[in-house]
Every structure is written in C-alpha cells, then in structure tokens.
Amino acid sequence: MQIVELDIKLPYEGRGKILGRLYEKIRGEIRDIHFFPPDAEGISEIKMEIVEDDAPRLLAELRKIIKKGTITFKVLSEA
C-alpha cells in the first residue's frame, strides 16, 4: 500500500467530464482532495491523496484519460 499525491492540471471547461472518468479509475481510497480555481490561462488544478496498491499502473491509466492536461505524482509513504 502506498499513499500517493496526484497533481492534475486540466482545462477548466473539460474538467467535469474528466473527473467522472477519473473517479471510475481510482480504485483506492481517496484521503484528501483539493480543487483550485482556474488561472488566467483557464487551467484548473486538482490535488489528491489516495491509498493505492499499484501506483504506476494507475498513473498509466490516468494518462490515457487526461490528454489535454498534465499529471504528476509523488509517493508520500509506503506501508
């Protein structure tokens, strides 16, 4: 089990469609989530902390969904 922080940046206008698909893919437990308002370029930021067994596999699946945005992750702890 790993606690992973995901930092997702996407266009604000397509955020709702992508969030629904993200929720289906995240099988782990969401510990914390923060939604930030869009900046001057219209890019919205979402930060999540999740508990996941296989973080690299999850990241690969999320990158297939998020085509117009970026996603970075950081492993906070391993159990």
C-alpha positions in Angstrom: 0.0 0.0 0.0 1.2 3.4 -0.9 -0.1 6.9 -0.2 0.3 8.8 -3.4 -0.3 12.5 -4.1 -1.6 13.2 -7.6 -1.3 16.7 -9.1 -3.6 17.1 -12.1 -3.8 20.2 -14.3 -6.5 20.4 -16.9 -8.5 22.9 -18.9 -11.4 24.2 -16.8 -14.1 23.7 -19.4 -13.5 19.9 -19.7 -12.9 19.2 -16.0 -16.3 17.7 -15.3 -16.2 15.1 -18.0 -12.7 14.0 -17.0 -13.4 13.9 -13.2 -16.2 11.4 -13.7 -13.9 9.1 -15.6 -11.1 9.6 -13.1 -13.4 8.6 -10.2 -14.2 5.3 -12.0 -10.4 4.5 -12.4 -9.3 5.4 -8.9 -9.9 2.1 -7.1 -8.1 3.1 -3.9 -9.3 5.2 -1.1 -9.3 9.0 -1.6 -7.8 10.5 1.6 -7.8 14.2 0.6 -8.8 16.2 -2.4 -8.4 19.9 -3.2 -9.9 21.8 -6.2 -8.2 25.0 -7.2 -9.9 27.7 -9.4 -8.6 28.2 -12.9 -5.7 30.6 -13.5 -5.5 33.3 -16.2 -5.0 30.7 -18.9 -8.0 28.7 -17.9 -6.1 25.8 -16.4 -7.6 24.2 -13.2 -5.6 22.2 -10.7 -6.7 19.2 -8.6 -4.6 17.7 -5.9 -5.5 14.3 -4.5 -4.0 12.0 -1.9 -5.0 8.4 -2.4 -4.1 5.0 -1.0 -3.2 2.7 -3.8 -1.6 -0.7 -4.2 -0.2 -0.3 -7.7 0.6 3.4 -8.3 2.5 3.1 -11.6 -0.4 1.1 -13.2 -2.9 3.7 -12.0 -0.7 6.6 -13.4 -0.6 4.8 -16.8 -4.4 4.5 -16.9 -4.9 8.2 -15.8 -2.5 9.4 -18.5 -4.7 7.7 -21.1 -7.7 9.7 -19.8 -6.1 13.1 -19.4 -5.0 14.0 -22.9 -5.1 17.9 -22.7 -3.7 18.2 -19.2 -0.7 17.1 -17.2 -0.5 14.7 -14.2 2.4 14.3 -11.8 2.6 12.0 -8.8 4.6 11.7 -5.7 4.8 8.8 -3.3 4.3 10.1 0.2 4.7 6.9 2.2 4.8 3.2 1.7 3.2 0.6 4.0 
